[in-house]
C-alpha cells in the first residue's frame, strides 16, 4: 500500500548510497514523493535535488523539517 503521510517533506541521506540510478553522497537532499511496503521492506521514493528520482530504504535517510545547509 502507498503511504503519503510524508509526501512533500525534505529528507537527506545519512550515508553514501549507490542506487539504481546512480550515486548519492552523504547529506544529499530531496523531497519525499511516497512510501511503500514491498516484500517486507519499507521503501521511500524521493525526488533528489540532483534530478534523480529513486527509492531508498527508510533507514538510509533522515526526515528534516526543512532543507539544512551543510558547512563545507
PASEBA-1860 file (N, C-alpha, C; in nm, 3 decimals):
! residues 72
1> XXXXXXXX> 0.082/-0.116/0.000/0.000/0.000/0.000/0.089/0.125/0.000 ~ 0.048/0.226/-0.076/0.124/0.352/-0.083/0.087/0.439/0.037 ~ 0.189/0.491/0.103/0.173/0.579/0.219/0.221/0.718/0.178 ~ 0.134/0.817/0.190/0.169/0.954/0.152/0.177/1.049/0.271 ~ 0.192/0.996/0.392/0.194/1.083/0.511/0.317/1.174/0.515 ~ 0.426/1.137/0.449/0.546/1.222/0.446/0.567/1.292/0.312 ~ 0.470/1.282/0.221/0.482/1.346/0.090/0.511/1.495/0.105 ~ 0.612/1.541/0.031/0.649/1.683/0.034/0.750/1.719/0.140
9> XXXXXXXX> 0.782/1.626/0.230/0.879/1.656/0.335/1.021/1.642/0.280 ~ 1.111/1.722/0.334/1.250/1.722/0.294/1.323/1.610/0.369 ~ 1.414/1.545/0.301/1.498/1.442/0.364/1.639/1.452/0.309 ~ 1.730/1.383/0.376/1.868/1.376/0.326/1.926/1.240/0.363 ~ 2.025/1.200/0.286/2.089/1.070/0.310/2.177/1.078/0.434 ~ 2.183/0.968/0.508/2.268/0.963/0.627/2.402/0.897/0.598 ~ 2.416/0.845/0.476/2.541/0.779/0.434/2.550/0.786/0.282 ~ 2.665/0.754/0.230/2.684/0.745/0.086/2.601/0.628/0.033
17> XXXXXXXX> 2.525/0.650/-0.076/2.440/0.545/-0.131/2.468/0.523/-0.279 ~ 2.463/0.398/-0.319/2.464/0.364/-0.460/2.324/0.314/-0.491 ~ 2.251/0.385/-0.579/2.115/0.350/-0.612/2.109/0.294/-0.754 ~ 1.992/0.253/-0.795/1.974/0.201/-0.931/2.000/0.308/-1.037 ~ 1.987/0.437/-0.999/2.005/0.547/-1.093/2.138/0.619/-1.081 ~ 2.219/0.584/-0.982/2.348/0.649/-0.965/2.383/0.666/-0.818 ~ 2.485/0.744/-0.793/2.537/0.763/-0.658/2.478/0.886/-0.591 ~ 2.459/0.874/-0.460/2.412/0.985/-0.377/2.510/1.002/-0.262
25> XXXXXXXX> 2.583/1.114/-0.259/2.675/1.137/-0.147/2.599/1.154/-0.016 ~ 2.670/1.137/0.095/2.610/1.162/0.226/2.558/1.305/0.231 ~ 2.444/1.327/0.293/2.377/1.457/0.309/2.313/1.507/0.181 ~ 2.295/1.420/0.079/2.219/1.460/-0.041/2.075/1.483/0.001 ~ 2.016/1.590/-0.051/1.880/1.625/-0.012/1.778/1.598/-0.120 ~ 1.654/1.584/-0.077/1.546/1.562/-0.171/1.411/1.573/-0.103 ~ 1.306/1.557/-0.183/1.169/1.567/-0.135/1.101/1.431/-0.148 ~ 1.039/1.387/-0.041/0.971/1.257/-0.042/0.847/1.264/-0.129
33> XXXXXXXX> 0.831/1.166/-0.218/0.713/1.153/-0.302/0.611/1.062/-0.236 ~ 0.654/0.942/-0.197/0.566/0.849/-0.125/0.649/0.735/-0.069 ~ 0.585/0.653/0.014/0.650/0.537/0.074/0.567/0.414/0.042 ~ 0.632/0.298/0.042/0.563/0.174/0.012/0.629/0.059/0.086 ~ 0.550/-0.038/0.125/0.599/-0.161/0.185/0.603/-0.266/0.074 ~ 0.719/-0.328/0.051/0.733/-0.423/-0.057/0.816/-0.542/-0.009 ~ 0.755/-0.659/-0.005/0.822/-0.781/0.037/0.890/-0.765/0.173 ~ 0.821/-0.698/0.265/0.874/-0.679/0.399/0.976/-0.569/0.411
41> XXXXXXXX> 0.997/-0.492/0.305/1.094/-0.380/0.307/1.019/-0.249/0.294 ~ 1.060/-0.150/0.371/0.999/-0.017/0.366/1.082/0.071/0.272 ~ 1.025/0.108/0.158/1.095/0.190/0.059/1.036/0.330/0.056 ~ 1.123/0.429/0.041/1.083/0.569/0.031/1.125/0.619/-0.107 ~ 1.031/0.668/-0.185/1.061/0.722/-0.318/1.085/0.872/-0.303 ~ 1.203/0.917/-0.348/1.247/1.054/-0.327/1.283/1.120/-0.460 ~ 1.243/1.246/-0.476/1.289/1.329/-0.587/1.409/1.406/-0.533 ~ 1.529/1.367/-0.579/1.653/1.424/-0.527/1.683/1.558/-0.593
49> XXXXXXXX> 1.755/1.643/-0.524/1.792/1.776/-0.576/1.880/1.768/-0.700 ~ 1.949/1.655/-0.720/2.035/1.641/-0.837/1.956/1.594/-0.960 ~ 1.823/1.580/-0.947/1.738/1.544/-1.060/1.697/1.399/-1.064 ~ 1.760/1.314/-0.985/1.722/1.173/-0.982/1.593/1.155/-0.902 ~ 1.518/1.053/-0.937/1.401/1.013/-0.861/1.415/0.863/-0.840 ~ 1.447/0.824/-0.717/1.480/0.684/-0.692/1.439/0.642/-0.551 ~ 1.409/0.515/-0.532/1.375/0.467/-0.398/1.498/0.440/-0.313 ~ 1.482/0.458/-0.183/1.586/0.423/-0.086/1.517/0.357/0.033
57> XXXXXXXX> 1.593/0.287/0.114/1.538/0.229/0.235/1.521/0.339/0.341 ~ 1.421/0.325/0.426/1.390/0.427/0.527/1.509/0.454/0.619 ~ 1.587/0.352/0.651/1.700/0.372/0.742/1.818/0.444/0.675 ~ 1.812/0.467/0.545/1.920/0.536/0.474/1.900/0.688/0.466 ~ 1.785/0.736/0.517/1.758/0.880/0.514/1.714/0.929/0.651 ~ 1.720/1.060/0.666/1.659/1.124/0.782/1.563/1.230/0.729 ~ 1.449/1.239/0.793/1.348/1.337/0.753/1.374/1.464/0.831 ~ 1.380/1.577/0.760/1.411/1.707/0.821/1.287/1.798/0.812
65> XXXXXXXX> 1.278/1.894/0.902/1.169/1.990/0.897/1.180/2.080/0.776 ~ 1.303/2.110/0.736/1.329/2.198/0.623/1.469/2.168/0.570 ~ 1.500/2.217/0.451/1.636/2.195/0.399/1.741/2.245/0.496 ~ 1.848/2.168/0.510/1.956/2.201/0.601/2.083/2.218/0.520 ~ 2.153/2.331/0.541/2.278/2.350/0.468/2.391/2.288/0.549 ~ 2.483/2.224/0.480/2.599/2.160/0.541/2.721/2.247/0.513 ~ 2.787/2.290/0.618/2.908/2.371/0.600/3.019/2.285/0.543 ~ 3.087/2.338/0.443/3.195/2.260/0.379/3.325/2.275/0.453
END
